[in-house]
Amino acid sequence: MALRPLAAADLDHLVALDADPDVMRFLSGGRSTPPSLLETKILPRFLAVADADHRFGYWAAEQRSTGEFWGWFGLIPEPGRTGEASIGYRLRRATWGRGIATEGVRALLNRAFGRHGLSRISATTYEENRASIRVMEKSGMTLVRRFRMPPEELAAEASFAADPTEQWPGWDVEYAITRAEWQRQPWNTTNNR
Ligand SMILES: CC(C)(COP(=O)(O)OP(=O)(O)OC[C@H]1O[C@@H](n2cnc3c(N)ncnc32)[C@H](O)[C@@H]1OP(=O)(O)O)[C@@H](O)C(=O)NCCC(=O)NCCS
């Protein structure tokens, strides 16, 4: 896998990714994200996260030799909390089960903690999204809290295209890892040097 900054030219990739009901199952109940929403709101918002030295932003994951698009990873600064960020990811169905999400999350954590000195990184998902929770666990993250995302927050989620009033039962979960916890991970790049 290779990671490169996501670009405006990735619009068709995002449209195809979000058109797969399996990919969207825990995000919108399976509904596709409207292409016009991706073009006018979501992708511009993704691209606006990138800062000059690429501490934060969204990256396209692709097959190293062919450049085939596999999905995206995002590292988004937490408003008002210096040194903290949240991480997100979405991959094409054809790539699942090969450790790609874990590889990408670990790579982003290594960059964020090792190169850019961040202090804490969190991730949220729906409690039934076991694959996503497993990725967080394999990346050294632990459960912080169970919560219900308020409708206004759901509506503001850049990647959420469904009607925010249609909440499913059950909990959202937040996982997180601190810099000290990252330092203890066997896969961190400081340990490997
Ligand atoms: C979640 C997602 C990114 C995982 O990608 P992936 O590349 O398959 O993840 P990995 O291969 O690195 O790890 C997946 C882990 O979950 C496990 N897993 C998969 N489905 C599972 C399930 N239904 N129940 C329990 N564990 C499951 C796998 O066995 C693996 O763990 P293991 O290595 O211990 O065996 C991918 O499924 C996806 O893009 N889903 C749609 C979008 C999404 O839900 N994004 C996250 C929103 S927060």
The ligand as an ORCA input file, in Angstrom:
! r2SCAN-3c Opt
* xyz 0 1
  C     -13.480     -1.198      8.722
  C     -12.545     -1.430      7.542
  C     -11.768     -0.148      7.281
  C     -11.591     -2.574      7.878
  O     -10.640     -2.690      6.843
  P      -9.693     -3.990      6.679
  O      -8.562     -3.599      5.796
  O     -10.513     -5.156      6.323
  O      -9.160     -4.154      8.192
  P      -7.982     -5.123      8.684
  O      -7.825     -6.251      7.729
  O      -6.790     -4.282      8.978
  O      -8.541     -5.639     10.098
  C      -9.885     -6.070     10.203
  C     -10.028     -6.898     11.466
  O     -11.418     -7.019     11.793
  C     -11.771     -8.389     11.856
  N     -13.158     -8.484     11.425
  C     -13.670     -8.274     10.200
  N     -15.015     -8.434     10.224
  C     -15.340     -8.726     11.513
  C     -16.567     -8.995     12.181
  N     -17.736     -8.978     11.522
  N     -16.538     -9.285     13.494
  C     -15.373     -9.300     14.172
  N     -14.155     -9.047     13.589
  C     -14.167     -8.758     12.265
  C     -10.782     -9.076     10.937
  O     -10.716    -10.475     11.211
  C      -9.505     -8.324     11.307
  O      -9.011     -8.696     12.576
  P      -7.833     -9.805     12.765
  O      -6.633     -9.273     12.032
  O      -7.636     -9.868     14.239
  O      -8.338    -11.082     12.159
  C     -13.335     -1.793      6.257
  O     -14.146     -2.892      6.554
  C     -14.189     -0.659      5.743
  O     -13.722      0.213      5.021
  N     -15.506     -0.661      6.098
  C     -16.448      0.320      5.594
  C     -16.218      1.719      6.118
  C     -16.159      1.765      7.603
  O     -16.961      1.134      8.299
  N     -15.187      2.536      8.081
  C     -14.968      2.718      9.497
  C     -15.914      3.704      9.983
  S     -15.449      4.255     11.610
*
